[in-house]
Amino acid sequence: MDEEQLRCFVDIVQHYFANQGGKAAEVGSPYLADPEALPMLDVTGVIGISGARQGCIYVTAGRELLRNLLLYVGETDLSDANLADMAGEMANTISGNARTHFGPEFMISVPLVVQGRAQGFQMPKGVKAYVIPMRWHKFEASLVVSLV
């Protein structure tokens, strides 16, 4: 991944929160992370990538961020199932928007949602993972991009 490609993901995240949450997310500096020490918060939406690029993209967020996004869009059912749906939808929307940048050969899977710290969720060895930290209002989240 190069700087332009990372910038694409930063722009997509800011646009997502501006549209879905009424305020763009504050995005920190992307960094290359140790694949064994990647952020995993309360709920994580994972999208597998295939085609011209291989890997995954995931969004991990705390329950409060997801609750507040649901409330912002008018949803009053704040059940765990709806929090999981919101995390999956975030990952799906961000990945889908990245597809417009990377082209039709950037194939995305349906979202997989993980609650809590996933014991069996690991990046393949030797694969680089970039973390894009973000804050929406006072709530923290991260977008993790691992593509080859």
DABELJO-V898175 format. One record per pair of residues at least 24 apart in sequence whose ideal C-beta (glycine too) atoms are under 7 Angstrom apart, sorted by the first residue. I is the first residue (numbers start at 1). J is the second residue. Records with the same first field share a line. If there is no record, write none. Layout:
# DABELJO-V898175
I=J + J
This chain:
# DABELJO-V898175
1=130 + 145 + 147
6=30 + 130
8=98 + 101
9=98 + 132 + 143 + 145
10=132
12=94 + 97 + 98
13=94 + 132 + 134 + 143
16=90 + 93 + 94
17=136
20=69 + 73
21=69 + 72 + 136
22=72
23=136 + 137
25=134 + 135 + 136
26=134 + 135
27=132 + 134
28=133 + 134
30=130 + 131 + 132
31=130 + 131
32=128 + 130
33=129 + 131
35=123 + 127 + 129
38=123 + 129 + 131 + 144
39=131 + 142 + 144
40=117 + 118
41=141
42=116
43=83 + 84 + 87 + 113 + 115
44=87 + 113 + 114 + 118
45=87 + 88 + 90 + 91 + 111 + 113
46=91 + 111 + 112 + 114
47=91 + 92 + 95 + 108 + 109 + 111
48=109
49=106 + 107 + 108 + 147
50=107
51=105 + 106 + 107
52=105 + 106
53=102 + 106 + 147 + 148
54=147 + 148
55=127 + 146 + 147 + 148
56=146
57=91 + 94 + 95 + 145
58=91 + 144
59=87 + 90 + 91 + 94 + 141 + 143
60=141 + 142
61=87 + 141
62=139 + 140
64=139
65=136 + 139 + 141
68=137 + 139
84=113 + 115
87=113
88=113
94=143
